[in-house]
Amino acid sequence: MLPSWTDRLHIFLGPHSVDLVRYSRGLKPTEFMRANQRCREAKANEAIWLPAIEAFEQLMFEQSGHADAYVYLSSHFVNYLRVQDQEGLSTRDEEEAYVRFCFSEIFGAQAEQFILSWSGDVSMDPQVASAVDKHFLSAIDQTLEPSAVICRSIQPNFMTGFNLLVKGLAQDTQWFVLVESGQVVISYFLDGVCQSIRKARISDQWRAELPSLLVREFNALELEPKQGNMLISAPDHIEVRSLHLDGWNVKTVKLDQPLLITGHYLPVGIMENSHAAP
């Protein structure tokens, strides 16, 4: 990794809080500031991301000086879809039109308001696709604009987690489960190709709820009797035995919510073709 000549801000936007960590410049960046701002409850007639933007604005008031920002979006603000491969797509515009069509079949006209990202060549294999409200991304840019902070990347939390955790720690993992406050994303990969990705609501008792959600997804996919390997990423400590996931080879990673513990970042464009599949 090349040395950074400016500070780096890692920012997590969630529905309940916004977290910010600032790293120093140089060859060995170190954390020297961490802040958190709670979000108010979203009103029934407003965008679900608006309270997060308001909390983000409050945190940015306290920032000064030049910095590069890497923003991570909670899965609450992102729609995910497994997009079936489609032969004959030769350009990025054609791929985007096809991915948008897939989202429109579920979300209707709302899909026209999405900024899309997908994990690889749609003409070759099924891919993980993500969609974020373009007004939300514009609000992030507008929040950063008055400062000396340059936004280098905006990534869905799931995509970032898959890159940093699955590819780095467990390349043979078939299931990747990302637990956030109030929500879980369950994904299944076979030979590196996404077979399923699904979001589900969970409560504070998610440890008790997770096994039944996984079994339901397993049964819906009509898989072979062997469940396979699983990596579970969560902000809290997990005792594998307490999950009662018989048949799975489970590995867990305790995350310091959000995904900021390593200081890593992805030098990619804003919501561009971010690789989520190995």
C-alpha positions as CSV (number, residue, x, y, z in Angstrom):
1,M,0.0,0.0,0.0
2,L,1.4,3.4,-0.9
3,P,1.8,5.9,2.0
4,S,-1.0,8.4,2.5
5,W,0.1,12.0,2.5
6,T,-3.2,13.2,4.1
7,D,-5.2,12.0,7.0
8,R,-7.9,9.3,6.3
9,L,-11.4,9.4,7.6
10,H,-13.3,6.1,7.8
11,I,-17.0,6.8,8.2
12,F,-19.9,4.3,8.8
13,L,-23.4,5.6,8.1
14,G,-26.1,3.5,9.9
15,P,-29.7,4.1,10.8
16,H,-29.0,4.3,14.5
17,S,-25.6,6.0,14.6
18,V,-22.8,7.4,12.5
19,D,-19.2,6.4,13.4
20,L,-16.1,8.2,12.3
21,V,-12.4,7.2,12.8
22,R,-9.5,9.4,11.7
23,Y,-6.1,8.0,10.9
24,S,-2.9,9.9,10.6
25,R,-1.0,10.3,7.4
26,G,2.3,8.6,6.6
27,L,3.7,5.1,6.1
28,K,2.2,3.8,9.3
29,P,-1.1,5.5,9.8
30,T,-2.5,5.3,13.4
31,E,-5.9,6.1,14.8
32,F,-5.9,9.4,16.7
33,M,-9.6,10.3,16.8
34,R,-12.9,8.4,17.1
35,A,-16.4,9.9,17.3
36,N,-19.9,8.7,17.3
37,Q,-23.2,10.5,16.8
38,R,-26.6,8.9,17.5
39,C,-29.3,9.3,14.9
40,R,-32.9,10.4,15.7
41,E,-35.8,8.1,14.7
42,A,-36.8,8.5,11.0
43,K,-40.2,9.9,10.4
44,A,-42.8,7.9,8.4
45,N,-42.8,10.4,5.5
46,E,-39.1,10.9,5.1
47,A,-36.2,9.0,3.6
48,I,-34.8,6.4,6.0
49,W,-31.3,7.8,5.5
50,L,-32.0,11.4,6.4
51,P,-31.3,11.1,10.2
52,A,-27.9,9.5,9.3
53,I,-27.1,12.5,7.1
54,E,-28.0,14.9,9.9
55,A,-25.8,13.0,12.3
56,F,-23.0,13.0,9.7
57,E,-23.3,16.7,9.3
58,Q,-22.9,17.2,13.1
59,L,-19.7,15.0,13.1
60,M,-18.2,16.9,10.1
61,F,-18.6,20.2,11.9
62,E,-15.8,19.0,14.2
63,Q,-13.4,18.0,11.4
64,S,-10.7,20.4,10.1
65,G,-7.8,20.1,7.7
66,H,-7.3,18.0,4.6
67,A,-8.3,14.3,4.6
68,D,-9.4,11.5,2.3
69,A,-12.8,10.0,3.2
70,Y,-13.9,6.4,2.9
71,V,-17.6,5.9,3.5
72,Y,-19.3,2.6,4.4
73,L,-23.0,2.3,4.1
74,S,-25.1,0.1,6.4
75,S,-27.1,-2.6,4.7
76,H,-30.2,-0.8,5.9
77,F,-29.6,1.7,3.1
78,V,-28.6,-0.7,0.4
79,N,-30.7,-3.1,-1.7
80,Y,-28.9,-6.3,-2.8
81,L,-29.8,-8.7,-5.6
82,R,-28.3,-11.7,-7.2
83,V,-28.2,-10.9,-10.9
84,Q,-28.3,-13.9,-13.2
85,D,-25.6,-13.9,-15.9
86,Q,-26.7,-12.6,-19.4
87,E,-24.7,-13.4,-22.5
88,G,-24.1,-10.8,-25.2
89,L,-23.4,-7.8,-22.8
90,S,-20.3,-6.2,-24.2
91,T,-20.2,-2.8,-22.6
92,R,-20.6,-1.4,-19.1
93,D,-23.7,0.6,-20.3
94,E,-25.3,-2.6,-21.4
95,E,-24.5,-4.3,-18.1
96,E,-25.9,-1.4,-16.2
97,A,-29.2,-1.4,-18.2
98,Y,-29.6,-5.1,-17.5
99,V,-28.8,-4.8,-13.8
100,R,-31.3,-1.9,-13.5
101,F,-33.9,-4.0,-15.3
102,C,-33.4,-6.7,-12.7
103,F,-33.9,-4.3,-9.9
104,S,-37.0,-2.7,-11.6
105,E,-38.7,-6.1,-11.6
106,I,-38.7,-5.9,-7.8
107,F,-38.7,-2.2,-7.1
108,G,-40.6,-0.8,-10.1
109,A,-40.0,2.8,-11.1
110,Q,-38.0,3.3,-7.9
111,A,-35.1,1.5,-9.6
112,E,-34.6,4.6,-11.8
113,Q,-33.4,6.5,-8.7
114,F,-30.7,3.9,-7.8
115,I,-27.0,4.2,-8.2
116,L,-25.9,0.6,-9.1
117,S,-22.8,-1.5,-8.4
118,W,-22.0,-5.1,-9.2
119,S,-19.3,-7.5,-8.5
120,G,-17.9,-8.6,-11.9
121,D,-18.7,-9.5,-15.5
122,V,-22.4,-10.1,-15.8
123,S,-22.0,-11.7,-19.2
124,M,-19.9,-14.5,-17.6
125,D,-21.4,-15.4,-14.2
126,P,-24.2,-14.4,-11.8
127,Q,-23.1,-11.4,-9.7
128,V,-23.9,-9.6,-6.5
129,A,-25.5,-6.2,-7.3
130,S,-26.2,-3.4,-4.9
131,A,-28.4,-0.3,-5.3
132,V,-28.4,2.9,-3.3
133,D,-30.7,5.9,-3.6
134,K,-28.9,8.5,-5.7
135,H,-30.3,11.3,-3.4
136,F,-28.6,9.6,-0.4
137,L,-25.2,9.6,-2.3
138,S,-25.7,13.3,-3.3
139,A,-26.4,14.2,0.3
140,I,-23.1,12.5,1.4
141,D,-21.2,14.6,-1.2
142,Q,-23.0,17.8,-0.1
143,T,-22.1,17.1,3.5
144,L,-18.4,16.8,2.6
145,E,-18.3,19.6,0.1
146,P,-17.8,22.6,2.5
147,S,-14.8,20.8,4.1
148,A,-11.3,20.1,2.9
149,V,-12.2,16.4,2.8
150,I,-12.2,14.5,-0.5
151,C,-14.5,11.5,-0.8
152,R,-12.4,8.6,-2.2
153,S,-14.9,5.8,-1.9
154,I,-18.4,5.0,-0.9
155,Q,-19.0,1.3,-0.4
156,P,-21.9,-0.9,0.9
157,N,-20.8,-2.5,4.2
158,F,-21.5,-6.0,2.9
159,M,-19.2,-5.5,-0.1
160,T,-16.4,-4.2,2.1
161,G,-16.8,-6.9,4.6
162,F,-16.6,-9.6,1.9
163,N,-13.4,-8.1,0.5
164,L,-11.6,-7.6,3.8
165,L,-12.8,-10.7,5.7
166,V,-13.8,-13.5,3.4
167,K,-11.1,-13.1,0.7
168,G,-8.5,-12.4,3.4
169,L,-9.4,-15.0,6.0
170,A,-11.5,-17.8,4.6
171,Q,-11.3,-18.3,0.8
172,D,-13.2,-21.5,1.0
173,T,-16.1,-19.9,2.8
174,Q,-19.4,-20.8,1.2
175,W,-21.7,-18.7,3.5
176,F,-21.0,-15.1,4.5
177,V,-23.3,-13.6,7.1
178,L,-23.0,-9.9,8.1
179,V,-24.9,-9.0,11.2
180,E,-25.7,-5.3,11.9
181,S,-28.0,-3.7,14.4
182,G,-31.5,-4.7,13.5
183,Q,-30.6,-6.5,10.3
184,V,-28.6,-9.5,8.9
185,V,-27.4,-10.1,5.3
186,I,-27.1,-13.8,4.4
187,S,-25.2,-14.8,1.3
188,Y,-24.3,-18.2,-0.2
189,F,-21.4,-18.7,-2.7
190,L,-20.6,-21.9,-4.6
191,D,-17.2,-22.0,-6.3
192,G,-16.9,-18.3,-5.9
193,V,-20.2,-17.5,-7.6
194,C,-23.1,-16.0,-5.7
195,Q,-26.1,-18.3,-5.4
196,S,-28.2,-16.2,-3.0
197,I,-28.2,-13.0,-1.0
198,R,-31.0,-12.0,1.3
199,K,-31.6,-9.4,4.0
200,A,-33.7,-10.1,7.1
201,R,-34.7,-8.1,10.1
202,I,-33.4,-9.2,13.5
203,S,-33.8,-8.0,17.1
204,D,-31.4,-7.7,19.9
205,Q,-31.9,-11.4,20.4
206,W,-30.3,-12.1,17.0
207,R,-28.2,-15.0,18.4
208,A,-31.4,-16.9,19.0
209,E,-33.0,-15.9,15.7
210,L,-30.1,-16.5,13.4
211,P,-30.2,-20.3,13.3
212,S,-33.8,-20.4,12.1
213,L,-33.1,-17.8,9.4
214,L,-30.1,-19.8,8.2
215,V,-32.0,-23.0,8.1
216,R,-34.9,-21.3,6.2
217,E,-32.4,-20.0,3.6
218,F,-30.7,-23.4,3.4
219,N,-34.0,-25.2,2.8
220,A,-35.2,-22.6,0.2
221,L,-32.0,-23.2,-1.8
222,E,-32.6,-27.0,-1.7
223,L,-28.9,-27.6,-1.2
224,E,-27.1,-30.9,-0.6
225,P,-27.2,-32.3,3.0
226,K,-23.8,-30.8,3.9
227,Q,-24.3,-27.1,4.8
228,G,-20.6,-26.2,4.3
229,N,-18.4,-23.4,5.7
230,M,-19.7,-20.2,7.1
231,L,-18.1,-16.9,8.2
232,I,-20.2,-14.7,10.5
233,S,-19.2,-11.1,10.9
234,A,-20.8,-9.2,13.8
235,P,-20.1,-6.2,16.0
236,D,-20.4,-8.3,19.2
237,H,-18.6,-11.4,20.4
238,I,-20.2,-14.7,19.4
239,E,-19.8,-18.0,21.0
240,V,-20.2,-20.5,18.2
241,R,-21.6,-23.1,20.4
242,S,-24.4,-20.8,21.4
243,L,-25.7,-20.5,17.9
244,H,-26.5,-24.2,17.6
245,L,-25.6,-24.4,13.9
246,D,-25.1,-28.1,13.6
247,G,-23.7,-29.2,10.3
248,W,-22.0,-25.9,9.5
249,N,-18.3,-25.2,9.9
250,V,-18.6,-21.8,11.5
251,K,-15.9,-19.2,11.8
252,T,-16.7,-15.8,13.5
253,V,-15.1,-12.4,13.4
254,K,-15.7,-9.8,16.0
255,L,-15.9,-6.4,14.4
256,D,-15.4,-3.1,16.1
257,Q,-18.6,-1.6,14.6
258,P,-18.2,-0.4,11.9
259,L,-15.6,-2.1,9.7
260,L,-12.8,0.2,10.8
261,I,-10.5,-2.0,12.9
262,T,-7.8,-2.6,10.3
263,G,-7.3,0.8,8.8
264,H,-7.7,-0.8,5.3
265,Y,-9.5,1.0,2.6
266,L,-10.5,0.3,-1.0
267,P,-9.1,2.7,-3.5
268,V,-12.0,2.6,-5.9
269,G,-14.4,5.1,-7.3
270,I,-17.7,6.1,-5.7
271,M,-20.1,3.1,-6.0
272,E,-18.2,1.8,-9.0
273,N,-17.8,-1.8,-9.9
274,S,-16.6,-3.0,-6.5
275,H,-15.5,-6.6,-6.4
276,A,-17.5,-8.6,-3.8
277,A,-16.9,-12.1,-5.2
278,P,-13.6,-13.9,-4.9
